[in-house]
Amino acid sequence: MEITASYINSLAPNIAAIKAAKDLSKKAKFSNSFQSLDLSCIFSDCLGSSGTYFTSVDFIDALNPIFRCNCPSRQFPCKHGLGLLYLFEEVKRFPVKEIPLEIIEKRKKIENKNNKIIEVKNNFTKKDNLKKINLKKDTVKENKKIQKQIEGVELAEKILFSILSKGLKSIDAQSRRLISQQAQRLGDYYINGIQNKFQNFLLLFNINNFTEDFEEIIISMLELNQLVKQAKKYLNTKILNENPLRDINSDIEEQIGHIWKLEELKQYSLVKDKSKLLQLNFLTYSDYSKSEFVDEGIWIDVENGEIFKTKVYRPFRAINYVKSDDTVFELVQVSDLAIYPGKGNRRIRWLKADKYDPINNFDFITKFANNNFEEFLNKFKDDIKNPINENKRVGIFNNIKLFQDLNNNRYLKDTKGLILRLEDFSWYGTTTTDYLRFISDKEMEGLIVCLLISYNHSMNIFMAKPLSIVYPNKILRLQF
């Protein structure tokens, strides 16, 4: 494929990224730059602001190049990947070298995902999955709905543009009422997820505007802008390809507003037969943007160690009619476990548990625990480079130490010396970090800690909140 400056410019997220990328190329920040023999991949080291990064551009799909970089930037593609393209466009050729193993492994993952999509397509051709539905009629109906959604997304774009053109400081109470009224209309276009994002933005604005603390508001607006942008691209691609299938490798459908039904999850092979689950944490919190309570449970699959979450939504106005979820101490056996599409801790649900077994031995969890933070954080960092992905993730870790600095900030240190600062996230339950001071360093080294981890934008670091501690014979839950 011919790489030109105009082509590279079209891939950049904004003008600032183009300038920064060109500066990297001109200032000779790249070293060890190579290309594969078949010209399907270029890769290089790049000297960045906090170290040397490894960046690559993969043309395995010539029309959709894949940018990869281990830098902390959440912009995609980042300036390092774009800069590498500008350098290649200038010199026309790099020395030839074999494609690194990590890129080959990531290509295999993409191939496996594509195979999964093919499997789903095949399932749609089976009579037992189609259940005698006329697929052609169903596709026409779905396309009409998508067209309506596109209209709604375009309306959302106009609302965002009006906000950005005025500036946050100039938005007064009257402007907020107008934006709220416009956002209410989005519910008519089957994009309730985007509508809820607008409501959350307005809620943050009402809370923080009095203190003029716009950081949370700006982050919320950036996430909203990216969701609208990605939703428009996704929906237009579905119409263009005449593809009625939903994306099951991300939660874009749910973020737009789709509500997954159990039967639909079965059609997409997202229902697992016979699972054993153990709850690690349970919490009820209020989502004021949606006017509802959320009961959230954190669970581990005892067979493969994957950590999931359950969610029960209870609208404020229907609180007396929707049964709340609760803490579960037993091992739960489920015949049909529905797993929602998404990244990180995917959502699960089941209609009825087959059995609740008492359990008093938790040694088996040790084999699933992370021995250090690095691998977990690298995967998390890659996922949140896409701003619409959730900025929180639960993991389990062992062989970690607790220490405190002179300012009384508490930290956890892993076996490699990597540290995570502990923080009681006010948006997720009660205080828990204080409880750790009752556990000795020696005792902590032999225990497994379940942590909620989130990226702090202002401090540019990951922070963690302990949720529970796993002993050999019990689980100590730190919040309830």
C-alpha positions in Angstrom: 0.0 0.0 0.0 1.3 3.5 -0.9 1.8 5.6 2.2 1.5 9.4 1.6 1.4 12.4 3.9 -2.2 13.0 3.1 -3.0 9.4 3.9 -1.3 9.7 7.3 -3.0 13.0 8.0 -6.4 11.2 7.5 -5.5 8.7 10.2 -4.6 11.4 12.8 -7.3 12.2 15.5 -6.5 15.9 15.4 -4.2 18.6 14.0 -2.1 18.6 17.2 -1.3 14.9 16.8 -0.1 15.6 13.2 2.3 18.3 14.4 3.6 16.3 17.4 4.1 13.2 15.1 6.1 15.2 12.5 8.2 16.7 15.2 9.2 13.2 16.4 10.2 12.2 12.9 12.2 15.4 12.3 14.0 15.3 15.7 15.3 11.7 15.0 13.5 10.2 18.0 13.2 6.8 16.3 15.8 4.1 16.4 15.9 0.4 15.4 13.3 1.0 12.7 12.4 -2.1 10.6 9.9 -3.4 8.2 8.7 -7.0 7.6 9.7 -8.8 4.4 6.2 -8.7 3.0 5.8 -4.9 3.9 2.8 -5.8 6.1 4.3 -4.3 9.2 6.7 -1.6 10.3 8.0 -1.3 13.9 10.5 0.8 15.8 11.7 2.1 19.2 10.8 5.8 19.9 12.3 8.0 22.6 9.4 9.5 24.5 8.9 11.8 27.5 9.1 9.1 30.1 11.3 6.5 28.4 11.7 4.5 25.2 8.5 3.1 23.7 8.0 0.3 21.2 5.6 1.3 18.5 4.3 -0.5 15.4 1.9 -0.1 12.5 0.4 -3.4 11.2 -1.1 -3.5 7.7 -2.4 -7.1 7.9 -5.7 -5.4 6.9 -4.4 -2.8 4.3 -7.5 -0.7 4.6 -7.5 -0.6 8.4 -4.0 -0.3 9.8 -3.5 -1.3 13.4 -1.5 1.0 15.6 0.2 -0.5 18.7 2.3 1.4 21.2 3.2 0.8 24.9 3.2 4.5 25.7 0.7 5.8 28.3 -1.1 8.1 25.9 -4.9 7.6 25.6 -5.0 9.2 22.2 -5.4 6.7 19.4 -3.5 6.5 17.2 -0.8 8.1 19.3 1.8 10.5 18.0 4.5 7.7 18.1 2.7 5.5 15.6 1.9 8.5 13.3 5.5 9.7 13.6 6.7 6.3 12.5 4.5 6.5 9.4 5.8 10.0 8.6 9.4 8.7 8.9 8.6 5.7 6.6 6.9 8.0 4.1 10.1 10.1 4.0 12.8 7.4 3.7 10.5 5.0 1.7 12.1 1.8 3.1 13.4 0.4 6.4 15.8 -2.6 6.9 14.0 -5.9 6.8 13.5 -7.9 10.0 11.2 -10.7 11.2 8.0 -9.5 12.8 8.3 -9.5 16.6 6.6 -12.4 18.4 4.3 -10.1 20.4 2.8 -8.7 17.1 2.4 -12.2 15.7 0.5 -13.3 18.9 -1.8 -10.2 18.6 -2.5 -11.1 15.0 -3.5 -14.6 16.1 -5.9 -13.0 18.6 -7.5 -11.0 15.9 -7.8 -14.1 13.7 -9.5 -15.9 16.5 -12.0 -13.1 16.9 -12.7 -13.2 13.2 -13.2 -17.0 13.4 -15.6 -16.3 16.3 -17.6 -13.9 14.0 -17.7 -16.6 11.3 -18.9 -19.1 13.8 -21.7 -16.7 14.8 -22.7 -16.2 11.2 -22.8 -20.0 10.8 -25.0 -20.2 13.9 -27.5 -17.7 12.3 -27.9 -20.2 9.4 -29.0 -23.0 11.7 -32.7 -23.6 12.1 -32.6 -24.1 15.9 -31.0 -20.7 16.3 -33.1 -18.8 13.8 -36.2 -20.2 15.2 -38.0 -19.9 11.9 -37.4 -16.1 11.8 -37.3 -14.7 8.3 -33.8 -13.3 8.3 -34.4 -11.1 5.3 -37.3 -9.4 6.9 -35.5 -9.2 10.2 -32.5 -7.5 8.4 -34.8 -4.9 6.8 -36.4 -4.1 10.1 -32.9 -3.8 11.8 -31.7 -1.5 9.0 -34.6 0.8 9.6 -33.7 0.9 13.2 -30.1 1.6 12.4 -31.1 4.5 10.1 -33.1 5.9 13.0 -30.1 5.5 15.3 -27.8 7.3 12.8 -30.3 10.2 12.8 -30.1 10.3 16.6 -26.3 10.2 16.6 -26.2 13.1 14.2 -28.5 15.0 16.6 -26.2 14.2 19.4 -23.3 15.6 17.3 -25.2 18.9 16.9 -25.8 19.1 20.7 -22.1 18.5 21.4 -21.1 21.1 18.8 -23.3 23.7 20.4 -21.7 22.9 23.8 -18.1 23.1 22.4 -18.8 26.3 20.4 -20.1 28.2 23.5 -17.4 26.9 25.9 -18.1 25.3 29.3 -17.8 28.5 31.3 -20.5 30.3 29.2 -23.1 27.5 29.8 -25.5 29.0 32.3 -28.7 27.5 33.9 -30.8 28.3 30.8 -28.3 26.6 28.5 -28.3 23.5 30.6 -32.1 23.3 30.5 -32.0 23.6 26.8 -29.3 20.9 26.5 -31.3 18.6 28.8 -34.4 19.1 26.7 -32.4 18.2 23.5 -30.9 15.2 25.2 -34.4 13.9 26.2 -35.2 13.7 22.4 -32.4 11.2 21.9 -34.5 8.5 23.6 -36.7 8.6 20.5 -33.8 7.3 18.3 -33.0 4.0 20.1 -29.8 5.4 21.6 -30.6 5.4 25.3 -27.0 4.7 26.1 -25.8 7.9 24.5 -28.7 9.8 26.1 -27.6 8.5 29.6 -24.1 9.8 28.9 -25.5 13.3 28.2 -27.5 13.1 31.5 -24.4 12.1 33.4 -22.5 15.0 31.7 -25.2 17.5 32.8 -25.2 16.0 36.3 -21.4 16.5 36.7 -21.8 20.0 35.3 -24.4 20.9 38.0 -22.2 19.4 40.7 -18.9 20.9 39.7 -19.8 24.2 38.0 -20.1 26.0 41.4 -16.4 25.2 42.2 -15.3 25.7 38.6 -13.6 22.3 38.7 -14.0 21.3 35.1 -11.7 18.2 35.0 -14.4 15.6 35.5 -16.7 17.5 33.1 -14.0 17.6 30.4 -13.3 13.9 30.8 -17.0 13.1 30.6 -17.4 15.3 27.5 -14.3 13.6 25.8 -15.8 10.2 26.5 -19.2 11.3 25.2 -17.6 12.8 22.0 -15.7 9.5 21.4 -18.8 7.4 21.9 -20.8 9.5 19.4 -17.9 9.4 16.9 -17.4 5.6 17.2 -21.2 4.9 17.2 -21.6 6.9 14.0 -18.8 5.0 12.3 -20.0 1.6 13.6 -23.7 2.2 12.5 -22.7 3.5 9.1 -20.5 0.5 8.5 -23.3 -1.9 9.4 -25.6 -0.2 6.9 -22.8 -0.1 4.2 -22.0 -3.8 4.6 -25.7 -4.8 5.1 -24.6 -6.8 8.1 -27.3 -7.4 10.7 -24.9 -9.0 13.2 -23.9 -7.2 16.3 -20.3 -6.6 17.4 -19.6 -9.1 20.2 -15.9 -8.1 20.8 -16.8 -4.8 22.5 -19.8 -3.3 24.3 -20.4 -0.7 21.6 -24.0 -2.0 21.1 -24.8 -1.6 24.8 -23.2 1.8 25.0 -25.3 3.0 22.1 -28.4 1.7 23.8 -29.0 -2.0 22.9 -30.5 -4.2 25.6 -29.3 -7.8 25.2 -31.8 -10.5 25.6 -30.9 -14.0 26.8 -32.1 -15.7 23.6 -30.0 -13.2 21.6 -26.9 -14.0 23.6 -27.5 -17.7 22.9 -27.6 -17.0 19.2 -24.2 -15.4 19.5 -22.7 -18.3 21.4 -22.4 -16.2 24.5 -24.0 -18.6 26.9 -21.7 -21.0 28.8 -22.9 -24.4 29.9 -22.3 -25.4 33.6 -20.3 -22.8 35.5 -19.2 -22.5 39.1 -18.9 -19.0 40.5 -17.7 -17.4 43.8 -18.6 -13.8 44.8 -15.7 -11.7 45.9 -17.5 -8.4 46.5 -21.0 -6.9 46.6 -22.1 -3.2 46.5 -25.2 -1.1 46.0 -24.7 2.4 44.7 -26.9 5.1 43.2 -26.7 6.2 39.5 -28.4 9.6 39.6 -28.0 10.2 35.8 -30.4 7.2 35.3 -32.4 7.6 38.5 -31.7 4.1 39.7 -29.9 1.9 42.2 -27.4 -0.5 40.9 -26.6 -3.8 42.8 -23.1 -4.9 41.6 -21.5 -8.2 42.4 -17.9 -9.2 41.6 -17.5 -12.9 40.8 -14.7 -15.3 39.9 -15.2 -18.3 37.7 -13.5 -21.0 39.8 -12.6 -23.1 36.7 -10.7 -20.5 34.6 -10.2 -17.5 37.0 -12.0 -14.9 34.9 -13.5 -12.1 36.9 -17.0 -11.0 36.0 -19.6 -8.6 37.4 -23.4 -8.9 37.8 -25.6 -5.9 37.7 -29.3 -5.5 38.8 -30.8 -2.1 38.0 -33.6 -0.8 40.3 -35.3 2.5 39.2 -36.0 4.9 42.1 -39.6 5.1 41.1 -40.0 1.3 41.1 -38.0 0.5 44.2 -40.8 -1.5 45.8 -41.4 -3.7 42.7 -37.9 -4.8 41.7 -36.1 -7.3 43.8 -32.7 -6.3 45.0 -29.6 -8.5 44.7 -27.6 -9.5 47.8 -24.3 -10.8 49.1 -23.7 -14.5 48.4 -21.2 -16.5 50.5 -21.7 -20.0 48.9 -20.3 -21.5 45.7 -22.9 -21.0 43.0 -23.5 -23.5 40.2 -25.2 -22.3 37.1 -26.3 -24.3 34.1 -26.6 -21.4 31.5 -24.4 -18.5 32.2 -25.0 -15.5 29.9 -21.8 -13.5 29.2 -22.3 -10.0 27.8 -19.9 -8.6 25.2 -17.3 -6.2 26.4 -13.8 -5.6 27.7 -12.3 -6.3 31.2 -14.8 -7.6 33.8 -17.6 -8.6 31.5 -21.2 -8.6 32.8 -22.9 -11.9 33.4 -26.4 -13.1 34.5 -28.4 -16.2 34.9 -32.0 -17.0 35.3 -31.7 -19.5 38.1 -28.9 -21.0 40.1 -28.9 -24.8 40.2 -27.1 -25.2 43.5 -25.6 -23.2 46.4 -22.7 -25.1 48.0 -21.0 -24.1 51.3 -17.3 -23.5 50.8 -14.5 -23.0 53.4 -11.4 -23.7 51.4 -10.2 -20.9 49.0 -6.6 -22.1 48.2 -7.6 -22.8 44.6 -7.8 -19.0 44.0 -4.0 -18.8 44.4 -3.4 -20.2 40.9 -5.5 -17.4 39.3 -3.9 -14.5 41.2 -1.5 -12.1 39.5 2.1 -12.3 40.9 2.7 -8.6 39.9 0.9 -5.6 38.6 2.7 -5.2 35.3 0.9 -7.6 33.0 -2.5 -6.6 34.4 -1.9 -2.9 34.1 -0.5 -3.2 30.5 -3.7 -4.9 29.3 -5.8 -2.4 31.2 -3.8 0.5 29.7 -4.3 -0.8 26.2 -8.1 -1.1 26.7 -8.6 2.4 28.1 -6.7 4.0 25.2 -10.2 3.8 23.8 -12.0 6.4 26.0 -15.3 4.7 25.8 -14.0 1.6 27.6 -14.7 1.6 31.4 -12.0 3.2 33.5 -12.2 0.6 36.3 -11.2 -3.0 36.5 -11.0 -5.7 39.2 -8.1 -8.1 39.6 -6.7 -10.4 42.2 -3.1 -10.3 43.4 -0.8 -12.2 45.8 2.7 -11.7 47.3 2.2 -7.9 47.7 3.4 -5.7 50.5 1.8 -2.7 52.2 3.7 0.4 53.1 3.1 4.1 53.9 5.0 7.3 53.1 5.7 10.3 55.2 2.4 11.9 54.0 0.4 8.9 55.3 -0.4 7.8 51.7 -0.6 4.0 51.5 0.8 1.9 48.7 1.0 -1.7 47.6 4.2 -3.1 46.2 4.5 -6.2 44.1 7.4 -8.7 43.7 9.0 -6.6 40.9 8.9 -3.4 43.0 6.0 -1.8 41.1 3.8 0.2 43.4 0.1 1.1 43.3 -1.2 4.0 45.5 -4.3 3.0 47.5 -7.3 5.3 47.2 -10.8 5.2 48.6 -12.8 6.0 45.4 -15.7 8.0 46.7 -17.8 6.8 43.6 -17.5 3.2 44.7 -18.7 2.4 48.1 -17.3 2.9 51.6 -13.8 3.4 52.9 -11.7 0.2 52.8 -8.0 1.2 52.9 -8.0 1.8 56.6 -8.8 -1.8 57.3 -5.4 -2.9 55.8 -3.5 -1.4 58.7 -4.8 -4.2 61.0 -3.0 -6.8 58.8 0.7 -7.3 59.4 3.2 -7.3 56.6 4.1 -10.9 57.1 0.4 -11.9 57.1 -0.2 -9.8 53.9 2.5 -11.6 51.9 0.6 -14.9 52.2 -2.8 -13.5 51.2 -4.7 -12.7 48.0 -6.1 -9.2 47.7 -9.0 -8.3 45.4 -8.4 -4.8 44.0 -10.5 -2.3 42.1 -8.1 -0.3 39.9 -8.7 2.9 38.1 -6.6 5.5 36.2 -6.3 8.9 37.7 -6.1 11.5 34.9 -4.9 14.5 36.9 -2.1 12.6 38.6 -1.4 10.3 35.6 -1.1 7.2 37.7 -3.2 4.0 38.4 -4.8 3.8 41.8 -6.3 0.9 43.6 -9.0 0.3 46.2 -9.0 -3.0 48.2 -12.4 -4.8 48.0 -11.7 -8.1 49.8 -8.9 -10.3 51.2 -8.8 -14.0 50.5 -7.6 -16.2 53.3 -7.1 -20.0 53.0 -10.3 -20.6 54.8 -12.4 -17.4 54.3 -13.0 -14.2 52.3 -12.9 -11.0 54.3 -15.0 -8.4 52.5 -14.0 -4.9 53.2 -17.2 -3.2 52.2 -20.9 -4.1 52.4 
